[in-house]
Amino acid sequence: MVYPSVERRRVLAAAALGRQSGVPGPEPGDGEPLRAVAGEVLDVSPHLITIETPSGTEERLVIAPWATAWHGAEVAPADLPVGSMVLMRALRDGRVVDRIWADTTRITGTLLSIEGRRDLTVELDCGPHRGHRTVIIPYRSSGRLQVRHPKLEPGYLFDAIGVRRDGASLALLPATSQPPYPARSVPPAPPAYKQSRIGGTVTWSDTFDEEERGAAYPMLERTDTGCARAGVSCAGLPYLSVGSLLQVRNVCTDRTANVPVIACGCVAGRFCDRCVECDTSPRGRIAELSPSSYVELGGELVKGCFNAQLGLG
C-alpha cells in the first residue's frame, strides 16, 4: 500500500477538519531568524569555515568572534578536525556562525545489556523503527553518567549525548536524569482537558536525515505508523497522525515554529521527565525534533532539551 506524503497528509487532514493547512517553518516576529547548517568540514580557520553540505554543495561561512564549538568538550572552532560532521547555528541571513557542534550524537533507548569493567559497552533498544544500537561509555565519563543514570540495568531507560568517533558512538554526558521506573511502566497520563496548548519537554534525536526539519510525536495511531509501541505518554497528549503540523514554542527563547510530524516518537513517550532549562517544564516529552528544527528554535544540542508549549499549526 502506498501512503501519501507528509505534505499531502497535512493538506488532507486540514480539509477533513475544516481548517487552513499551516505552513512549516518559523513564526515571523520572533527576532533574528536562526538557520541550522549541516555538512562535512573541508577547511576551518579562526574566521572562516568551509563545508560540503549533504546535497554536495560547498558553502563558506564566517565564524563570529564570540563563536564556540563542542566536539566532546568545548573547543575553539579553529581546532575542529577536517572531515568532522558539523551542525552549525547561523544568524545574520544565515552567513555568520556563532555555535558549532561536531560529530554530536544522542543515544536514547531501553537498556538491553551492559558489559565491561572500565569502559562499558551498552546495547540499547531504540524502538522498532530505529533498531538496536551499541554505544561505549568511556571510563572517564562513567561516573558523571551514573550519577544521573543509577540503574544501568536491562529494562530501564537511557539517554545520553556524545560523539561519533572511529565508527563508534561514545556516550559522554547524561541528557536527562534516568526515570526511576522500567521502560514498560510509564506512569499514566492525567485526565485530558481541552486546551489550546500543552506544556512539556522537547528534545532532539539524530535519527533524522541531516537537513531534515520535522518531529517525532508519541501519540500516533499505531495503524497509521506501523509502530506497535506508539500511543504511550504521561503528558496527556491528543492522538495525531503523520503529517500533522505542530506549533512548537520554546519557552526559554520565545521562538515558535510550525514543525511537521514525520516519525513515531514511541521511545520519547516513555520518558516522564522534566526539562529544567530556564523554567521547570511539566512532566513528559511532548515531541522529539530533528537537530535542525531543534537548533532553529534556539535549542542547544548539548543541553538536550527545552521547556516548550505545543499547539496545532
Buried (B, 14 or more C-beta within 10 A) or exposed (E): EEEEEBEEBBEBBBEEEEEEBBEBBBBEEBEEBBBBBBBBBBEBEEEBBBBEBBEEEEBEBBBBEEBEBBBBEEBEBBEBEEEBBBBBBBBEEBEBBBBBBBBBBBBBBBBBEBEEEEBBEBBBBBBBBBEEBBBBBBEEBBEBBBEBBEBBEBBBBBBBBBBBBEEEBBBBBBBBBBBEBBBEEBEEBEEEEEEEEBBBBBBBBBBBEBBBBBBBBBBBBBEBBEBEBBBBBBBBBEBBBBBBBBBBBBBBBEBBBBBBBBBBBBBBBBBBBBBBBEEEBBBBBBBBBBBBBBBBBBBBBBBBBBBBBBBBB
